[in-house]
C-alpha cells in the first residue's frame, strides 16, 4: 500500500479538513449542519460512503410564539378586515340571488292538453266514404289518407254505439266494415272518438228490459238513467273499457253535462278510462249549424266565441251545411278562425271536392294549431269599432314560443284595419303564416311577408294569421 504526498494510504478515508483557496481548513461538520460520517467500503477498494445525519424540518411556530402576535395591531386589523370582507361578500351574494329570483319571469304552469283536445277531429262518413287515396274504390285506408292530408290524428265515428245494446255497434254500421276501420286506425295510431251512451233509452234497450237493472233508471222517467247510482257508473265503465277501448275507441262525447250528477259521472268514468288506456269522456259539445244561420255576422260570431273560449268546447262543424245558410267566403273565414281558438273543431261533410280544394289550407291550420300558444296560450280579442272584424291574439305562457295574431274581415265590400299592439305581449311586427283572400283574385295581391302588427289591413272577405315574438 502506497502513500500520497499527504501521507494518506490508498484505501483509507481522509478525515482532515479540506483546504480552501486561501489555505485555511474548513471543518466538514459543525453544530448547524448534520454530521457527516465517512465509512470505508468493505472490502476496501479506495471508495468511501458518506452517511449524512437527519436534516431538521420546519414544524411551524409554537403556540407561545404565535401568541406573541395575537395582540399585534397589524395582525388584529388584518384579521378584522378579512372577517368583514368575508361577510360583506356573503351578504352581497345573498342579495344578488334574491334579486335574480324576484326579477326573473315566473315559470308558466306546465299545462298540457289531453290528446282529444289537441288535434282537430275528422268526422268520417262510413256510409258515404271518399276515395281519398285514389285507389279506385272506397276502403278503410281512405280514412287514414284523409286524416293524413288534413293533418289530423283523431277521427270521429258518429253514434257508433247501439242505443239498444251498448256492447254492439249501431244498426247503421256494418260490423265487418267497422272492424276493418278500427283495425286500420289502430295500426296507424289514429285515435277514434264516438258518442257517449244516451242519457235516456227506449223501452227496447236491453238494460231497460232487464229487471235486475231497474235501479239504473229514475222511477217513472220513461228510461232516463240515474247517473247518481254508483252501480250504473260501474256498469258503464266496464262496457266502455272491455268492449270499446279494447277495439281502439278511446274517447266518448257527452253532449251536455248540465247536471251535477252528469258531471260527476263524466269525471268518474273519465278517470277510470284514463288509467286503463288513456281513454276519455268529454262534454261541452256544440253544433255550429245552430249558429251559422241566415243573418250570421262578425258581431254574432265574436259573441259566440266569447261565450265558449273559456270552457273548451267541441265544435261540430260542417262547412257544406253552413254554405247553405251563409256565403262560402264567410264559411272559410269561420274555418280559419275556429281552428285557432281554444276548443276542438270536429270537421264533418268532407267530400272529395272539399278535400281537393281545402286540404292545403286545413293542413296549414292543423300545423299552426299544434303550436304551444294555440294549445295552451291565452286569447284576447282586439278592441275594435269595426263590427265586421273578428280579431284576437294568442299569447304563449312559455317564453321562447311564438304568439299568433288572427283576424278575419267578414265584410263583402269594405276594407278594415286592425291594431294588434293594443294587446299586451304583441310585438310591433311579425311574419305572415297564412293569408286567405276570398274577396278578390289572389293573383292580384302579392304575398305580405313581414307584417306591421300596429296596422294590419284586410280587404273584403280576407283573413290573416301572423306569427310574432311575444313581448313577455
KESE-833281 format. One record per residue (C-alpha): x, y, z. Coordinates in steps of 0.02 Angstrom, whole numbers, plus 50000, padded with zeros to 5 digits. Each point is the difference from the previous one (the first is absolute). Layout:
N
XYZ ...
***
This chain:
472
500005000050000 500745016949950 499795017150073 499605016349910 500885016250036 498875003450146 500434983750079 498354991649963 500074982049956 498974993349856 498314993250058 499925011250153 498825014750020 500705017450026 499235007250156 500985015850006 499305017049961 499865004749817 501095014749953 499205015849931 500725010749866 500735011450132 500844985250080 498914998850154 499154984050045 498094998650011 499244987050113 498834988049912 498755001150142 499425012950124 498615002350124 498725006349870 500244986649868 499734981450011 501544990250045 500824991249855 500724982950034 501224991949883 499994981249992 501314989849911 499284988049874 500094981650036 501054992849928 501115015449984 500115005949820 500445018350019 498165005950009 499155007450151 498155001250046 499375016050079 498564998550123 499105016650029 499045003050157 498145004250003 499625017449933 498875009450121 498305005449926 499005015950035 498494995850109 499235017450012 499885011950144 499544993950170 498475006150093 501095011150108 500805007649846 498315003149917 499285008250154 501345013249985 499075006449844 498204998050059 499885017650066 501115007849869 499025014949924 500454995349822 499374982150015 498455005450096 499525012249861 500364986849867 498924987150087 498545012050018 500185005949822 499934982349931 498534995850115 499015015149939 500414996749817 499404982150015 498315004550074 499745014649882 500324988349854 498814987150069 498615012750029 500285007349825 499814982949920 498404996950100 499275016849944 500454996749818 499194982850007 498405007350073 499945013749867 500234987249860 498604989250069 498825014850021 500335007749830 500064983849901 498374996249906 498934987550090 499964982849926 498394996949908 498904986150064 500394983949912 498314998549920 499684985949880 498524995949892 499264982849991 500254991549833 498155002049959 500215018950013 501565002449896 499624995049822 498455005349906 498914984649977 499474993549829 498254992949992 500024985349882 498424995049908 500104981149985 498404999049897 500535013549875 501874997249998 501285009549896 501314992149888 501355010750080 501464989249948 499424999349817 500044981150001 498424998849895 498864994550142 499535005150176 500864989650134 500585001850181 501675007049943 499105015749941 499705005950178 501874999150032 500395009949842 498705013350039 500675002650176 501775000849934 499735013249865 498985010750122 501314998550138 498844991950127 500314985750120 498214996550059 498454993949908 498195000750054 498764986149964 498305007150045 498834989550109 501054984349985 499274992150157 498284992449980 498695008350112 499184982950021 501544990050049 501535009550059 501144985549958 499595000749814 500185012549859 498505009849939 498914992349865 500575013549877 501734992149995 500584983749924 500914989650131 501354993649882 500325017349928 500125008150170 501224986850060 501135003549850 499945018750030 500404998050184 501434988249960 500745011749869 499825014950117 500914990950140 501394994549883 500275018049945 499885007850174 498365008849965 498945003650153 498174995349977 498625010450081 498144996550009 498495005450101 499654995450180 498474989350036 498355009650001 499395006650167 498274993049962 499664983749909 498484992349917 499014985450073 500924988749878 501675002950085 500644983550073 500405007850168 498295008150011 499184983249967 501054991350133 499195000750171 501684997950085 500505017049929 498445009350051 500945010350130 501035007349856 498505010849953 499055014150082 498284993250049 498585004749883 501205009549885 499744989649845 501784993449990 501055014450067 501614994250082 500325004050182 501825005649987 500135001950188 499904981050015 501774992950024 499464983249930 499535008349835 501685009149994 500914983550030 499004991149864 500315013949872 501855000650043 500144981349976 499165000449829 501065014449936 501594992050063 499744981949951 499075002449837 500475016549920 501715004850066 500614982749955 499495003349819 500885016849993 498575011950040 500825011750125 498855014950028 498145002650024 499075016449974 498705004050131 498925013349916 499635009450159 500464997950181 498715012350063 499664991850169 501144996250145 499604981549983 500554999949818 501595009650040 500434988150141 499644985049888 501085007449862 501465003150117 499884982950082 499944990349836 501315011449923 501224996550141 499764981149983 500225000249811 501535011050008 500854988050119 499544985449890 500535005649826 500055019049995 498155000249960 498905015150028 498215005650024 499795018449954 498535012149995 499615017649937 499554994949823 499225013749892 499214998049828 500565014849894 498534997749882 498955008450134 501115015449991 500435001649815 498275005349945 499315013249884 500495017350061 501604993650083 501315013750014 501645004050085 499185007450154 498984984150028 501544989349972 501055009750125 498624998750130 499884981249970 501884997650019 500075010950154 498734988650084 500964984049963 501885003350000 500134998050189 499224982650013 500864990449860 498584996049883 499944986349868 499295008549845 499054988849881 500285009349838 499404995549824 500585013149873 498894992749863 498455002250108 500555017550050 500145005249817 498144997349981 499715013950128 501445012349980 501225004449861 501404987849959 501275014050030 499355002750176 500014981250033 501854999249957 500365014650117 499084990750139 501064984649964 501625009950009 499585008050167 499114985150080 501554989149985 501025012650101 498885003750150 500004989750162 498934984949959 499984985349880 499145000649830 499174983949941 500055002249812 498634990849905 499315000149822 501714997249922 499644993349827 501204997749855 499775017849934 500265007950171 501534989250029 500765005149833 499695018750020 500285002650187 501294987150053 501515011649990 499195013750105 499324987650128 501714991950012 500805016950034 498715003850134 500284982950078 501875003150008 499795017350079 498754992550121 501364989050075 501045015250055 500105002950187 499165017149995 498494992749909 499874984850113 500215008250170 500275018649968 498825013750053 498775007749878 499605018649997 498845008749878 500545016349917 498895014450053 499435006949834 498535010749948 499874990549836 498514988350020 500514989749849 501654994150073 500414986050121 501815001850058 500934992150145 501754995650058 500624983850074 501375003950125 501104985750061 500254996750185 501764993549971 501485010549945 500834995249838 498404995149909 499165010949867 498345008750017 498685001949864 498905014349944 498404994649909 498775011249910 498574997649878 499025013549909 498244993849968 499465015049898 499734996649814 500425017849946 500975010350127 501814999050054 500514999250182 501545004650102 500474991750165 501265005250133 500594984650094 501295009550103 498625005750118 500094982450072 501334997550132 501384988649939 499765002949812 501575005949910 500075014149873 500174988249853 499944981849950 500074987749856 498434995049905 499664981550026 498374998949903 499045012249892 498344996549917 499215012649884 498284994349946 499355016949942 501125002449850 501154990149888 501514994650106 501105002749847 499645018650012 500825001350171 501834996950039 500474990050156 500315011150150 501474991550086 500395011750145 498475008250078 499845015750106 498864994450141 499505017850045 499135001749833 499384983949922 498965004049846 498714987449940 499005000449841 498204993849986 499824981850054 501844998850044 500814991050145 501774999650067 501064990850128 501625008550056 501354992050106 500965011550117 501274999750140 499065004750160 500545014550111 499894990550164 
***
